Amino acid sequence: MADSFHFSVNIISRGKGKSAVASAAYISGEKIKNEWDGVTHDYTRKEKVLVKNIILPDHIPKEFNDRSTLWNKVEMAEKNSNAQLARQFIIGLPKELSLSENKNLVERFIKENLTSQGMIVDYAIHDESQDKNGNIHCHIMTIMRPINEKGEFLAKSKKEYILDEKGEKVLNKNGKPKTRKVELTTWNDKGNVEKWRENFSDLCNEYLAKNKIEKRVDHRSFKRQNSDYLPTIHLGSAASAMERKGIETDKGNYNREIRKYNQLVKTIKEEIKTLKGWIGNLLDNLTTAYEKFKDIERDKVIDNPKLFNLINYLLTYSEIQKEKSKYLKGYAKTNKEKYDFKKLTSAYSYLRKNNIETIGQLQTKIESLKSNSYRLNKKAKTIHKEMEDVEKKILYYEIYKAKKGVYEEYQKKNIFTKDAFYNENKKDIDQYKVVSGKLKKLLSDKEKLSPKKWNEEKSLLMANLEEINKEKDKIKDEYQEINHIKYSVDFVNKELGIDLSIEIDKLIKQGEKPSVIAQIKKFQDQVIKDNEYREMMKNKKMDQER
């Protein structure tokens, strides 16, 4: 399953208290004065800016290459108090790529999707992590209004009359002609964000493949991919600032647990893939012989301990390793013997504990682990959805509580003062209405506003996710134990030249004792003879020295 990645697009709007100049100063780490309101924005002390650049379409005058000139012209071109000033992208970049490759990736995305459509683009690459490769991401700002060759800002849209089938103007209930808004560019098309996300995903995968990196990304969310992975939750500016200072937050801790969970899911998937291929290969050896002898039950073959005795394989593997250790000296010999003994006892104990002797029993165990892992994945998704809802409740409640006083005062105003009060406090009143509606949708029928209870729920959900990670950790360890058993079987077959397809064929046709066991027994007998010979030569040498 491909990884998801962060790709958000939003509008920098004066109506929301935002400024294009302030945003440009922030992403570039520069000091810029906003000529619209006279405020100077100074971000020169920020150290996280790795790359910054302005890219112009071919027809745009070169004066727009200056950051202060560009965004002050944008500010001055917009007269309304609620004007949309710029579009902003925040995109997570692959940390596996070098800075140079990420820069090439970003600029190619910009040229193929934005400047080719006539947009001026100002971008910067940031990394807020101390190792300069942990949180690498890109900020992109684009203009909202087209500009001609003379550097003049043009209209974004126009109005046109709505006509009926006879070509005559359609009138509204007041007798005035109806009009509709017609965009003069495709910059605001609803499908753009999805198209941009997909294109960036394709470019990412191209650059990852070019650099021989196995990782791949998908522009779809984990949910749309029907993935077992979970997305992290949004930290917010306050929590992000605390985390950067090394102060742990509830949201940060939850995201760390999510990352741990996702890593466990990834590891388990890889272990399953390896084991599934191995068992599939073993069982494929049965196919030809089984097709010839359909009267013999397949299960009797894969569950026959004479053919696939895993404990016997482990013990033989251990004997082979002991033989190899004899040619080592000192620390290397001691270290290898300790390692081999530890792996043998661990694998042997695992097989005994789980009553596994045959390849069929091992396959049953793997399927059981898969089923348990799937159950935990479903449980984790439920926990994550509940955590997202609780986080929303707490966030909306904070806004609700902060704006409640203004809204209640607004409700008390009479007909003569109400409109004036609303105009003065429009933002607060509208926010209160919005979060009230959102809270109502999130709360169950009889649920009351209770931030204390919600925080308790958060703690419980966090504990539940930690418990899931512990269980997933155990599953991962079991898979790794099974993988060692797999390695032992393959190693013994290779060392002793055992062809399982031949042994299976013999077993099915003749019902005779498989020569696998005979060869293993022969090897073990030879080991005993070799040891006896070495002991004899050692004693002989000692006698001669006396």
Secondary structure, DSSP 8 states (H G I E B T S, - for coil): --B---EEEEEEEGGGT--HHHHHHHHHT-EEE-TTT--EEE-TT---EEEEEEE--TTS-GGGGSHHHHHHHHHHH--STT-EEEEEEEEE--TTS-HHHHHHHHHHHHHHHTGGGT--EEEEEEE-STTSSSSEEEEEEEESS-B-TTS-B--SEEEEE-B-TTS-B-B-TTS-B-EEEEESSSTT-TTHHHHHHHHHHHHHHHHHHHTT----B-SS-TTTTT-S-------HHHHHHHHHTT---HHHHHHHHHHHHHHHHHHHHHHHHHHHHHHHHHHHHHHHHHHH-TTS-HHHHHT-TTT--HHHHHHHHHHHHHHHHTT--HHHHHHHHHHHHHHHHHHHHHHHHTT--SHHHHHHHHHHHHHHHHHHHHHHHHHHHHHHHHHHHHHHHHHHHHHHHHHHHHHH--TTTHHHHHHHSHHHHHHHHHHHHHHHHHS-TT----HHHHHHHHHHHHHHHHHHHHHHHHHHHHHHHHHHHHHHHHHHHHHHT--HHHHHHHHHHH----HHHHHHHHHHHHHHHHHHHHHHHHHHHHHHH-
